[in-house]
Amino acid sequence: MPAEWGPHEATWLSWPTNSITWPDCLKAVEDIYMQMIQALTPYEKVHLLVDDEGVKEQILNRMLKNNIPEEQVRFFVIPTVDSWIRDYGPIFVRNKKGELAYTHWQFNAWGGKYEDLAQDNLVTEQLQIPYPEFKINRELEGGSVDVNGCGSVLTTEQCLLNPNRNSDLNKGQIESLLNENLGTKHVIWLGEGIVGDDTDGHIDDIARFVNPSTIVCAVESDPKDENYALLKDNLKRLNHSKDQDGKPLKIIELPMPGKIESSEGRLPASYANFYIANGVVLVPLYGHKNDKIALNILEDVFADRTVVGIPCAPLVLGLGAIHCVTQQQPKLT
């Protein structure tokens, strides 16, 4: 599996339509998607799933108003229940010949939590991607793993060792499953994800590779915050971790945006849920004093890219942010 910062052919998105996921704010979420598309299309194509031709025409009209070139967006009329294509869509890899291929894992809606959303397990087989497919009869969501492209994969015990996915496999067998299918050879295990994350601790809210030897790690400065102890534990684990060659990793601390809540409880808001594309990095913002600090840190990390902050308070009401709704398709030369 190539690292996210490698060259992309395209970014995959599923246009938001689920008003249950985003009650009273679906329009605001659509606006966020248009901001993402506008930021991405100068650098790479967008492959966009839409429910029907009517939705496609509405988006084309909005693209015209925002001066987004039509040739930069390829539409796929494939109905989806929800927009979390990172978790139910294809995970692209190189095959043994070095050619682009993709893995097709099983999606059970984060451990069987949402029966209706589990229908999105059928999406990948409808895409008709013209590359070799590796179908894997095991559960794995794209947001639960992060790779450096050199042999290391980052994940959490809370998610991958959860009995609601692959309950018949032990830790060693899970490691073998990842290594065999993602082309890695070294698994770095963190503990728990952040409070409010219904995915059981996806890695893309807490720690991310930003180059082969560097990880940004979310930290909470308030000892009274529910996330303080668990993020401190993850930071400690990373400070004692090695890469695939046994070398120490550089760890950069990334602040959290404080406690953000809805009427149903705490939301999994994190700056670590950024997305790395060709020439640009999209960063979720939450109207918090740490927004600027997080942007400055990521601007230093990604000095070769434009860092674009996108206000994501409406998006995170659906319990995810920018990385959760994107999926990269690598460009292999």
KAKAJO-V870799 format. One record per helix or strand. SS is the DSSP state (H for helix, E for strand). FROM is the first residue (numbers start at 0). TO is the last residue. Records with the same first field share a line. If there is no record, write none. Layout:
SS=FROM-TO / FROM-TO
This chain:
E=7-13 / 44-49 / 72-76 / 90-93 / 99-105 / 131-138 / 145-146 / 151-155 / 185-189 / 206-210 / 213-218 / 241-241 / 247-247 / 249-254 / 260-261 / 264-265 / 274-276 / 279-284 / 305-310 / 326-329
H=25-39 / 52-64 / 69-71 / 84-87 / 108-111 / 116-125 / 141-143 / 156-159 / 170-181 / 202-204 / 227-238 / 289-300 / 312-315 / 322-324
